[in-house]
Every structure is written in C-alpha cells, then in structure tokens.
C-alpha cells in the first residue's frame, strides 16, 4: 500500500506526549494521521491531520473513530477492547491486536501469562479485593514488605506501592491487585522490541533506568546499560521471547530486574512507545517512534543501533508547584553541547507530572551521565 501523500489514514488512540512524538515521524513521511483523546488540550492535537475529542474507554466513540481509518494503533493501554475487536472483525487493522492488549492491560493476567509461558518473573499472589489482601496479611500468608500493584489503570508510578506494614494497606485503592515479592535487584533494565506484521523482529540496546525514590518514576534512562555484555545478551534474548509469546506487532517495552546473582526477571511490559526509549530520538539511527510506525505498517525495520551514548532526563513537575507551567533554566541547558529538550505541550504542571524530557548525547558515557546530572540540577518545572 502507498502510505505517503495519499488518502491512507492512520489512527492513534491517545494524544498525549507519545502520540505527539509519533507524529514527528508520520509528518516526516507525510502519512495522514487521526488522533482521538479525551482532552481538548491533548499535546498531539496540533500535529495531527485531524483531531477528535472523546472517551477512549467508550465503545461507540472508539468504534466510530476506528471506522475513519485504515490502520489503528495506541499510545496508551486504557482503551475499549470490545470496540477494537469489532473493528478488527470488520477488516480494520489493529496493532497491537486486542487479544494481546487484553493480556497486558490487566496486570494480574499479565503475570499469569509469564507463569504459564515460563517467563522468569517475581513471585506474586493475586487478590480480588483489598479486604482479601488484608486478611492474607493478618494470617501471615504474605511476607512483609511486598510490592502492591493495582491490577488495572496504573500509570507513572500510580498504582504501585511498597507495603511495609499492615497499616500501609489502609491508604491503598480498592479493587483487584497483586502482592509481589520484593526483589533485591542491582539494576532496573528495559529492552524495546520491534516486531512487524510480517514477523521481522529487532531489539534496541538494553537500557538502565534510575528511579525517583518517592514518586516511583524514571529519572534517568542510560543507553547502553552499564552491565556485562553476557547479561545484556540474556536480557535481549528474554525480551525477544516475551515478544514472540505475546505475538505482538509494533513496539513492546520489556521492563526487567537484574538480581544480585545476575538473573533477569521480567517486571512488566508496555505494548507501545515507552519512556525508556525516548533517548533514541537523538541517540539512535532509528528512533523508537519511527520504528513503531515501520512495524505497524509492515515496512522494513530500521537500524536499532545507537550512534552515540545517550542519557535521558525526565522533566516532571516540581513539588509544591501547581498551575501554569514555567521551565526555569531552559536557556542554561540549551547552551550545553549535546543537550536536546523535548517539551510535551502540557499547559498545567503539578507535582511529578511528566512535562517533558531532555536527551544528552556524547561519545563518552561518563560525560553524558555527568551532563545529565547537571541538566537535572539546572532545569526546574515550576508554576508561575
């Protein structure tokens, strides 16, 4: 099919920062792109050929939007799967497929999938309600501390908490959840896998993630990860296995723990462009966003190698600041060689809200990481 400068239409469910960055590449190739998002202030609205405001979880809204396009993809997992299944039955190409999304959208089902397919993961127990979890703790059926995860709708550190005492459970959300054994890991790693509709598959290099201790959000992504080459090969092999077993099309970000014994445990996956791949816009021959477009349109996959070392710094709203956003220190970081900020277009800031990221590229990893620290200490996302 001729996708370029024609009446072909690509639909994206979700118009946040990931949708906005996908549009960098659909614009580059002049692919007509439609966006659906619930917010009238969605960052992706200005770059799309057409923007529609609507509820991503509403069957009729998603179904009607899907009938306008030839291929449908996502930038967020919280979408109506029944509508996607109906669209697929009617001949609309949907990537990732709704059956894959159904497994991933629910973290309990996702963990069960790993167990069934012998994918290494941390031990866990599923609970239908918070009350069930509280009973299990009172009967010493679960060892403290453990990691609590909401079964659905968690994002950006929300829906994940470390439970150190029975009292910690009181503040947790109601509903289905998982209690996962805490793993004394050395590193948190991620591998992004790209798989095309015809089965071509490639992995990006293993990245290392450093997290904010309170917000449970990624602060830095470092590529390549500072790990032994054999460990990196193992991580990429496991990520490939996960991709093949999910039979996904597009991008699959596989987040992992590296244990003290150099074992790899899969934490969770995201079937879309991912925070751990933002460095690739500047540092890689093919960015994760271009690769996702190539994969879902069944085009030849691009070179996933890095041109230089890359470090990404997340820009999140500063604590104590809510309101009209102001980026303090922008001029200072723009004066540093190899630094590229990406501002997502959200007008309102609040504590720990993802507002943008900065990529640092350098031929020397140690220098890149040092500059990343300088950037982190210089730029502040505050309210006016």
Residue, then its C-alpha position, 0 to 999 in steps of 0.5 A: x500500500x502507498x502510505x505517503x501523500x495519499x488518502x491512507x489514514x492512520x489512527x492513534x488512540x491517545x494524544x498525549x506526549x507519545x502520540x505527539x512524538x509519533x507524529x514527528x515521524x508520520x509528518x516526516x513521511x507525510x502519512x495522514x494521521x487521526x488522533x482521538x483523546x479525551x482532552x481538548x488540550x491533548x499535546x498531539x492535537x496540533x500535529x495531527x491531520x485531524x483531531x477528535x475529542x472523546x472517551x477512549x474507554x467508550x465503545x461507540x466513540x472508539x468504534x466510530x473513530x476506528x471506522x475513519x481509518x485504515x490502520x489503528x494503533x495506541x499510545x496508551x493501554x486504557x482503551x475499549x477492547x470490545x470496540x477494537x475487536x469489532x473493528x478488527x472483525x470488520x477488516x480494520x487493522x489493529x496493532x497491537x491486536x486486542x487479544x494481546x492488549x487484553x493480556x497486558x492491560x490487566x496486570x494480574x493476567x499479565x503475570x499469569x501469562x509469564x507463569x504459564x509461558x515460563x517467563x522468569x518473573x517475581x513471585x506474586x499472589x493475586x487478590x480480588x479485593x483489598x479486604x482479601x489482601x488484608x486478611x492474607x496479611x493478618x494470617x501471615x500468608x504474605x511476607x512483609x514488605x511486598x510490592x502492591x500493584x493495582x491490577x488495572x489503570x496504573x500509570x507513572x508510578x500510580x498504582x504501585x506501592x511498597x507495603x511495609x506494614x499492615x497499616x500501609x494497606x489502609x491508604x491503598x485503592x480498592x479493587x483487584x491487585x497483586x502482592x509481589x515479592x520484593x526483589x533485591x535487584x542491582x539494576x532496573x533494565x528495559x529492552x524495546x522490541x520491534x516486531x512487524x506484521x510480517x514477523x521481522x523482529x529487532x531489539x534496541x540496546x538494553x537500557x538502565x533506568x534510575x528511579x525517583x525514590x518517592x514518586x516511583x518514576x524514571x529519572x534517568x534512562x542510560x543507553x547502553x546499560x552499564x552491565x556485562x555484555x553476557x547479561x545484556x545478551x540474556x536480557x535481549x534474548x528474554x525480551x525477544x521471547x516475551x515478544x514472540x509469546x505475546x505475538x505482538x506487532x509494533x513496539x513492546x517495552x520489556x521492563x526487567x530486574x537484574x538480581x544480585x546473582x545476575x538473573x533477569x526477571x521480567x517486571x512488566x511490559x508496555x505494548x507501545x512507545x515507552x519512556x525508556x526509549x525516548x533517548x533514541x530520538x537523538x541517540x539512535x539511527x532509528x528512533x523508537x517512534x519511527x520504528x513503531x510506525x515501520x512495524x505497524x505498517x509492515x515496512x522494513x525495520x530500521x537500524x536499532x543501533x545507537x550512534x552515540x551514548x545517550x542519557x535521558x532526563x525526565x522533566x516532571x513537575x516540581x513539588x509544591x508547584x501547581x498551575x501554569x507551567x514555567x521551565x526555569x533554566x531552559x536557556x542554561x541547558x540549551x547552551x550545553x553541547x549535546x543537550x536536546x529538550x523535548x517539551x510535551x505541550x502540557x499547559x498545567x504542571x503539578x507535582x511529578x507530572x511528566x512535562x517533558x524530557x531532555x536527551x544528552x548525547x556524547x561519545x563518552x558515557x561518563x560525560x553524558x551521565x555527568x551532563x545529565x546530572x547537571x541538566x537535572x540540577x539546572x532545569x526546574x518545572x515550576x508554576x508561575 
